[in-house]
Amino acid sequence: MLARHLNSTAVVGYGYSRTEAMNLASDYAVDLGLRDKDHPFTLRWLYKFLSRFPELSVKTPRSFESAHARCATRGAISNNSTELNKILSENDLLSFPEAIFNIDEKGLSVYHTHPKSIADAVYKAKAITSARSHTVTLIGGAIAMGNHEPPFFVFLGKRMLPELLHGTSTGAAGVVSETGWSNTGIFSQYIREHLV
């Protein structure tokens, strides 16, 4: 079942990394009562698992630009739609648009470059900019029936300050991470505490 899941998600462009696959398998084993939560699977387990399913392998993904260009063909889009329809049909979701979500994340640079300004030739133009570049991640979700979820932000830092959400839309929430990027724990928190 895990091998089928890993393959089906890769076919539609959402393949798991090695770490994500091990975390998924560990969580599943814990849920089935076959493994202790404090002892997740390791790379050794992953490669033994992959040896039992030769149709699966670890591959380096193409760069986004290249993959995006190749996926924008009529055939690729048609295949994606066919696979999505198959998944929705198999899970009896076609009649329940309120149970279909599209969730994505976007890294937003907070570095501001000021446009060129007109000034005297001897005057050195100045502008207020960010001291150095860093990223805020925005996680957003939409429901197939047309609604959307309020934004969820991942800020760079060690402590969440209420001021970080000042001026955001109603229902917006956020957390901090040391990189400003989302991770498995933050995404789980987004699902459990924000999306639900």
C-alpha positions as CSV (number, residue, x, y, z in Angstrom):
1,M,0.0,0.0,0.0
2,L,2.8,2.4,0.8
3,A,4.6,1.6,-2.4
4,R,1.4,2.2,-4.4
5,H,0.9,5.5,-2.6
6,L,4.5,6.7,-3.2
7,N,4.2,5.8,-6.9
8,S,0.8,7.5,-7.4
9,T,1.9,10.7,-5.8
10,A,5.0,10.8,-7.9
11,V,3.0,10.2,-11.1
12,V,1.0,13.4,-10.5
13,G,4.1,15.5,-9.6
14,Y,4.1,15.3,-5.8
15,G,6.8,12.7,-5.1
16,Y,8.1,12.2,-1.5
17,S,11.7,12.9,-0.5
18,R,13.5,10.1,1.3
19,T,12.9,11.9,4.7
20,E,9.2,12.4,3.9
21,A,8.8,8.8,2.9
22,M,10.5,7.6,6.1
23,N,8.4,9.9,8.2
24,L,5.2,8.7,6.4
25,A,6.2,5.0,6.9
26,S,7.1,5.6,10.6
27,D,3.8,7.4,11.3
28,Y,1.9,4.6,9.6
29,A,3.8,1.9,11.5
30,V,3.1,3.7,14.8
31,D,-0.6,4.1,13.8
32,L,-0.8,0.3,13.2
33,G,1.0,-0.4,16.5
34,L,4.0,-2.0,14.8
35,R,6.6,0.6,15.8
36,D,7.4,2.9,18.8
37,K,7.0,6.6,18.1
38,D,10.5,7.3,19.5
39,H,12.2,4.9,17.0
40,P,11.4,6.2,13.4
41,F,12.6,4.3,10.4
42,T,16.1,5.0,9.0
43,L,17.7,5.2,5.6
44,R,18.7,1.6,6.1
45,W,15.1,0.6,6.3
46,L,14.2,2.8,3.3
47,Y,16.7,1.1,1.0
48,K,15.6,-2.3,2.1
49,F,12.0,-1.3,1.4
50,L,13.0,0.0,-2.0
51,S,14.9,-3.3,-2.8
52,R,11.5,-5.1,-2.3
53,F,9.8,-2.7,-4.9
54,P,12.2,-2.4,-7.9
55,E,9.7,-0.2,-9.7
56,L,10.5,2.5,-7.1
57,S,13.8,4.4,-7.0
58,V,15.3,7.6,-5.6
59,K,15.6,10.1,-8.4
60,T,16.9,13.7,-8.5
61,P,14.0,15.9,-9.6
62,R,14.5,18.3,-12.6
63,S,14.7,22.0,-11.8
64,F,11.3,23.6,-11.5
65,E,11.6,25.7,-14.6
66,S,12.5,22.6,-16.8
67,A,9.8,20.5,-15.1
68,H,7.2,23.3,-15.5
69,A,8.0,23.7,-19.2
70,R,7.7,19.9,-19.8
71,C,4.5,19.6,-17.8
72,A,2.8,22.4,-19.7
73,T,2.1,20.1,-22.7
74,R,-1.4,19.2,-23.7
75,G,-0.6,15.5,-23.0
76,A,0.8,16.1,-19.6
77,I,-2.1,18.3,-18.5
78,S,-4.6,15.7,-19.8
79,N,-2.7,12.9,-18.0
80,N,-2.7,14.9,-14.8
81,S,-6.5,15.5,-15.1
82,T,-7.1,11.9,-15.8
83,E,-5.1,10.8,-12.8
84,L,-6.8,13.3,-10.5
85,N,-10.3,12.2,-11.7
86,K,-9.3,8.6,-11.1
87,I,-8.1,9.4,-7.5
88,L,-11.3,11.5,-6.8
89,S,-13.5,8.6,-8.2
90,E,-11.7,5.9,-6.2
91,N,-12.2,7.9,-3.0
92,D,-15.8,8.8,-3.8
93,L,-15.0,12.6,-3.6
94,L,-16.6,13.8,-6.9
95,S,-19.9,14.6,-5.1
96,F,-18.1,16.2,-2.1
97,P,-16.3,19.4,-3.3
98,E,-16.1,20.6,0.3
99,A,-13.7,17.7,1.0
100,I,-11.3,18.6,-1.8
101,F,-8.5,21.0,-1.0
102,N,-5.7,22.5,-3.0
103,I,-2.9,23.6,-0.6
104,D,0.4,25.3,-1.7
105,E,3.2,27.3,-0.2
106,K,5.1,30.3,-1.6
107,G,8.3,31.8,-0.3
108,L,8.1,35.6,-0.2
109,S,11.2,37.7,-0.1
110,V,11.0,40.6,2.4
111,Y,14.0,42.2,0.7
112,H,13.0,45.4,-1.0
113,T,14.9,47.0,-3.8
114,H,14.0,50.6,-4.4
115,P,13.4,51.7,-8.0
116,K,15.8,54.1,-9.5
117,S,15.1,57.7,-8.6
118,I,15.9,61.0,-10.3
119,A,18.4,63.2,-8.4
120,D,21.2,65.7,-9.0
121,A,24.3,64.1,-10.5
122,V,26.4,64.8,-7.4
123,Y,23.7,63.6,-4.9
124,K,23.9,59.9,-3.8
125,A,20.3,58.7,-3.7
126,K,19.3,56.9,-0.6
127,A,16.3,54.6,0.2
128,I,15.2,52.5,3.1
129,T,15.6,48.8,2.4
130,S,15.9,45.6,4.3
131,A,19.3,45.0,6.0
132,R,19.5,41.6,4.4
133,S,17.3,39.2,2.5
134,H,15.2,36.6,4.1
135,T,12.0,34.7,3.3
136,V,8.5,34.5,4.8
137,T,6.6,31.4,3.7
138,L,2.9,31.7,2.9
139,I,0.7,28.6,3.0
140,G,-2.6,28.9,1.4
141,G,-5.5,26.6,0.7
142,A,-8.6,26.6,-1.4
143,I,-11.6,24.3,-1.4
144,A,-13.1,22.9,-4.7
145,M,-16.5,24.5,-3.9
146,G,-14.9,28.0,-4.2
147,N,-14.0,29.0,-0.7
148,H,-10.4,29.7,0.5
149,E,-8.7,29.4,3.8
150,P,-7.1,32.5,5.5
151,P,-3.4,32.6,5.0
152,F,-0.9,30.9,7.3
153,F,2.6,32.5,7.6
154,V,5.9,31.0,8.5
155,F,8.2,33.7,9.7
156,L,12.0,33.6,10.3
157,G,12.7,33.6,14.0
158,K,12.7,31.7,17.3
159,R,9.7,33.3,19.0
160,M,6.3,34.2,17.6
161,L,5.4,37.8,18.2
162,P,1.8,39.0,17.7
163,E,3.1,42.1,15.8
164,L,4.2,39.8,12.9
165,L,0.5,39.3,12.1
166,H,-0.4,43.0,12.3
167,G,-2.4,44.1,9.2
168,T,-3.1,40.6,7.9
169,S,-6.5,39.5,6.8
170,T,-9.1,38.1,9.2
171,G,-8.4,34.5,10.4
172,A,-4.7,34.7,9.4
173,A,-2.3,32.8,11.6
174,G,1.4,32.1,11.7
175,V,4.4,30.4,13.3
176,V,8.1,30.9,13.3
177,S,11.0,28.6,12.1
178,E,14.7,29.1,12.2
179,T,14.8,29.2,8.4
180,G,11.5,31.0,7.6
181,W,10.5,27.9,5.6
182,S,7.8,25.3,6.2
183,N,8.7,21.7,7.3
184,T,6.8,18.5,8.2
185,G,6.0,19.7,11.7
186,I,4.8,23.1,10.6
187,F,2.7,21.6,7.8
188,S,1.1,19.2,10.3
189,Q,0.3,22.1,12.6
190,Y,-1.2,24.0,9.7
191,I,-3.5,21.0,8.9
192,R,-4.5,20.3,12.5
193,E,-4.8,23.8,13.9
194,H,-5.5,26.1,11.0
195,L,-7.1,24.2,8.1
196,V,-9.4,22.0,10.2
